[in-house]
Amino acid sequence: MSIRVPIMVRSVRGIADSTVPTQALIEQGTFRSIEVLRAIAALWVLAAHCMIWGGWYGLPLPSAKFAVDLFMMISGFLMVANADARQDEPLIGARNRWIFWARRFFRLAPAYYLSLALAVVAAPLFLSGYANLRAASPQQWMHDFANDPAQIEYSVTNVLMHVSFLFGLVPQWSASTMLPDWSLGLEMQFYVAFPALLLVLNRRGAGALVAIGVGVGVAILSTQITGFIYPTLLPLSLHHFLAGMLICRARGPGLAAGAIGLAALGGSPVPPLIAAGMLVMLHFEDIGRLPAMVSSRLVRFGSDCSYSVYLFHGFFISGFGFMLALP
């Protein structure tokens, strides 16, 4: 199944036709370049985690956290593309905002709740598998406390914090399940903030969005928020979502530079390279120059499975660890 946005040929209220994101692609209803990027991000996370837990993370593959940054940019991009195609959602009326949030919730929550239930029910096996992998490479994990299964307890409070998606707001619960769920809390926070951010983009322009990203970044540095193992609090990762939003509207060098600049706020050279790659791929898709392989069934399958791969690959890694203890 292709990544689709609702087909709507009318202009978005208050936005000139020339700035509607990849208008030809919206009318076509697909984003092949986003499909391939999403498949790459899922494969990136899977490969990196297999190498890390296998004890041979020596290849020049950037951290899996950068793949999550890519997922965030994709999310920002698709939220703007969908909002521009749906004139009634999420900005016009409270009812439409609730519909928007309900759609987003039910896209993420069911599969996540299943993975959380599996982790809780199979906790002895799930956690022992990771413990065996750590024991097989003790030097690698000597100073690591963030991924220690011995610290995990699926208490009622822990589970409720994750069911409610509030865990990302509190350092104590931001990495307390051994699941790769830290980005899901971020997604939910972004969905809550998105209508306001889109309103700023539509009424005040891209410069205001860049100013928000920079302002939040400066505030984070000045207040020195600490205690989060992963950047699960939205202000810590907002710039990646904002970069994706600008990429969706980028029709010239100014907005493209703004998107790349926002992606660079974290200080690493990888996210701005990712943002630049997204811009290039979308440009070539817009002019019909993407390679034919991008539309292959394999890419579509990888894109369709990306969320499942991201959520459930940890169970397979743990399973291999569990087998290490078998006679």
N, C-alpha and C positions, 0 to 999 in steps of 0.2 A: 504494500500500500504506500502510495506517495504521500509526502508531506503536503497537505493541501490547506489553503485558506478559502473561505467562502467567496465564490465568484461574484463580484459586484462591480459593474463598470461605471457607476456614478462616482463623481469626485467626492472625496471626504470633505465634509462641511468645514469651510475656513482654511482649506489647504489647496494650494494651486496644483493643477494637474502635473506640472513639471517636477513637483517634489514628492508625489505619491510614490512610495517605494516600489522599485522594479515593477511598474504598472503592467507591462506585458506579461510578466510572470504571474501576477495576481489574476489577470484575466485568464491565463492558461490554467491557473489553480495549483501549480506545483513549483517546488524549489529543489531541483535535482542536486544542486551544489550543497544545500543544507543537508540533504539525505546522506551524501557521501561524507560530509564533515561529522555528522552524528555517528555514522558507522565507524569512522576513524577514531573518534573520541572513546567509544565503547571498547574497541579493540586495544587502544592505547592503555586504558585503565586495566583491562584484563591482562595484557602482556606485562605491564609494570608490576602489578601485584603478584603475578606468578613468579616473576624474577626475584622480587623482594622476599617473598615467603619461601622461595626455593633456595635462597642463599647465594644467588649468582647474578645480582643486579650490577653487572659490570659493563653492559652495552651502553652506547651513547643515547639512551632514551630518557628524555626529560621526565621529571616527576609526574606521577599520575595526577597530582593536584592541578597541573596545567591543562590536562584533559578536562577536568571539572570546570576550569576557567572557560574553556571552549564551550562546554555545555551551557554555561551561564550566558555567554554571548549569543549563542543560538536561541536561548530562551528570550532574551531581550529583543532579538530580531523578530522572532515569530510572534511575540505579543504585539508588537507594533504592526506587523503585516496583517495579523488577524483583526486588530482594532480598526485599521484603515479600510479593510474589506467589509467589516460589520459596522455600519454607521450608528447602529443603536446600542453598541456594546463596546466598552464598558462605561462610556461617559454620559450618556443621555438617560437620566432617570435612575432612581435608587433600585428599581426592580431589575433593570438591565445590569447594574453592578452586581447584584446578588446572583443573577444568572451567570455572569462572567466568573465570579468566585466559585460558584458551584461546579461549573465546567472544569475549572482548573483543579479543584479539590478531587473530583472523581477521576481525573486523569492520572493523578499520582497516588492517591490513598489506597485503593484496593490492593494493588500489587505490593505496596509497601507494608500494609497490614499483614498480608500473607507471609512476607519474608520475616517480619517481626515475630509473628506467631510461631513460625518454624524455628527461629532462634531460641525462643523461650521454651518451647516444648522439647526441643532436642538439645537443650543447653549443655548437658554433660558431654555429649558427643561433639557438639559444635565447638565448644571451648577447648576440649582436650585435644582436638585436632590442631588448633593453633598453638597450644602449649607444646605439643610434640615438635612442631616445626621450629619453634623458638629454641627448644632444647637441642635440636640438631645443628643449630648455628649459634652457639652461646655468645661468641665474640661479637657477632653482628647486633645482638639484641641487649648487650650488657648495659647500655645506658638508655635504653628505650623504656618508657613507662606508659606511653600513649596507647600502645597496642598490646598491652599485657592482659591476656584472658583471665589471669588470676585476680585482676581488679574488677572484673565484670560481675555484677549481681543484678539479676532481673527482678528487682523488687517491684512492688505495686506502684510506688512513686515513679520509678524509672520507666516502667511501661506506660503509665498514664502521661508522663511528659512527652513520650514519643508518639503515642496515639493522638495527642492534641497538637503535635508539631511545635510545641513550645520549647523543646529541649535545646534548640539553637540559641535561645536567649540567655541560658544559664550555663556558665562554664562547667559546673559540676556534671551536667547531663549532656554536654555537647558531643562527647565521644564515649558513650557508656553502653554500647550494644555489640561491638565488634562487627557491625554492619556498615557498609559505605553510605550511611544515610545522612551524613552531616550536610550535604548539599541540598537535601530535600527540605529541611527546615528553612534554608535560605530561599529556596524557590517559593515556599508558602509566604514568607515575609515579603518577597518581591511582588507576589500577586496582590497582596494587601496594598502595597505602596504604588503599584503600577498605574491605577487610574489617575492619581494625583501627578505622577511623573509624566504621563501622556498629556495631561492638561497643560503642564508647563511647556512641554515640547511644542504642542500645537499653538499655544497662545503667545509664548515668549520666545520660542525658537530654540535652535540647537545650542546657542551660546549660553542660555540659561541652564540647560541640562549639563553642559560642561562645567559651568560655575558651581552647580550643586555637587558634582563629582569631586571637583577640586576642593570645595569648601568642606565637604564631609571628610576627605582625605586629610586635610590640614587639622581638622578637629580631632580626628583619630590620633594623629601624631602628637598633638598637644596634650591630649588627655591620657595618652599611653594606656589604652585599654589592654588589660592583661588577663591571663587565666584561661583563654580559649586555646585548646590544642589545635583546633581547626578554625578558620575564619567563618564561624557559623552565625555571627551577628551580622545582619544585612549591611550596616555601614562599613564593615570590614571588607566586603566584597561588592559593594554597590557599583563601583566603577566598571566592573566587567559587564553587568547587566546594562548599564548606561551605554557602554561601547557598542553592544549589540543593537540597542535602540537606534543609535546614530548610524550604524552601518546600514540599517534598513532604510534610512532616509538619505543616505549619502549619494548625491547626484553630481558632486563636484569635489575638487581637492580640499576645500575648506572643511566640509563635514567629515571627509575621509581622514584628514589630519586630526580632527577633534576626536574621532573614534579611536584612532591609534594612540593618541595622547592619553585618553582615559584608560585604555588598556595598560599603558605604561606606568600608571600611578603606583602600582605595587612594587616597583623598583626592579623587576626582572625583565630581561629582554625577550622572554618567550611569549607572554601574552600579546605585546604589540605586533610581533611577527605573526601570531595567530590571527589577529584582527586584520592585518594587511593581507594575509592569505584569503580570508573570507571575502574581503573587498574584491580581490582579483578574481576569485572564482565566480562571484556573483556578477561581475562585469562580463566575464566571458560567457556566462549563461545568458545574460541579458541580450548579448549580440549573437547568440547561437553558436558559440565556438567551443563549448565544452566537449571533451572527448566522448565518444559513443559509449565507452565502458562505464561512465558515470550513470547511465540509464540502465545498466545491466540488472538482471534479477538478483545477482549476488549483493550488489550495493543496496538495493531496496530491502532485501532480506536483512542485511546488517543494520540498516536504519530502523526497520520495524522491531528488531530484537534488541536494540541498543539499551533501552530502559531495563528490560529483563536481564540482560547480561550484566549491566551495572549493579542491579540489586542482588542477584542470586549467585554471582560467580564466587563469592566468598564461601559458600557452602561446599563447592567443589574443591576449593583450595583446602578448606578444613578437612574434607573427606580424605584427601591425599595424606594430610598430616595424621589423621586417625589411623590410616593403614600402616604408618611407620611403626606403630606399637603392636601390630598383629604378629603373631609367631610365624 
